[in-house]
Amino acid sequence: MKRTTIFADDDLLNEIREISREENKSVAEIVREAMLGYIQKKRQKKKTVSFIGIGSSNRKDVAERHEELLWKKATK
């Protein structure tokens, strides 16, 4: 592990210190957890597969009739 310096405003530092006391963890541990959570969230969004437009129904009226088409089976 390497030591680094970060700059943060007083309000943010106070919040981190408060969480540190509440969870009985060091400020460094809280900052590491926050950074890891941020990175995981960012990476997860990039890896998400989009299924929008994956299939083709060959219908030209889907946008106009989407509610009717979506709920067709539920009303029968």
Secondary structure, DSSP 8 states (H G I E B T S, - for coil): ---------HHHHHHHHHHHHHHT--HHHHHHHHHHHHHHHHHHHHH----TT-S----S-TTTTHHHHHSHHHH-
